[in-house]
C-alpha cells in the first residue's frame, strides 16, 4: 500500500480530512440509503482502516446521524458537515472501517471501482462498471 496522502472536504470547505494510502475496497452502491444520503442515483465509496482516515479541520462542525434502517440491521453512523450538509464519512458503531464518499475528494483519485452492489436497485439508465462482484461488503462489517 502506498503512503500517499489524499485530501477531501465538504462543500463549504470547513470540514477537511485526509486518507493515507489506498483504500482496501472501492465500490459503487445502489442501495436506497446511499441514494438518499447523496441525493443521487448511487454512491461511490472508498473504504479505509480507521488509522488511514483523519479529520484535519472542522471536527466540531460534524453532525452525526445513526442510521438504523440498513439492510443488515447493523446501524451505520453517517457524518455530515453541519453547515453545508455534505457527507464526510460513514462508519459502523465499532468504527472498524471508515468510508470516504468518493465525491468529497479534493483531487482526482487513481482508483476505479471494483465492486457494484444492490444491482436490483440500480437505475436502468446506469451502465455496468467493467469489473464487479455481486455482494455487499459494507453491510457485512
Secondary structure, 3 states (H helix, E strand, C coil): CCCCEEEEECCCCCCEEEEECCCCEEEEECCHHHHHHHCCCCEEEEEECHHHEEEEECHHHEEEEEECCCCCCCCEEEEEECCCCCEEEEEECCCCCEEEEHHHECCCCCCCCCEEECHHHCCCCCCCCCCCCCCCCHHHC
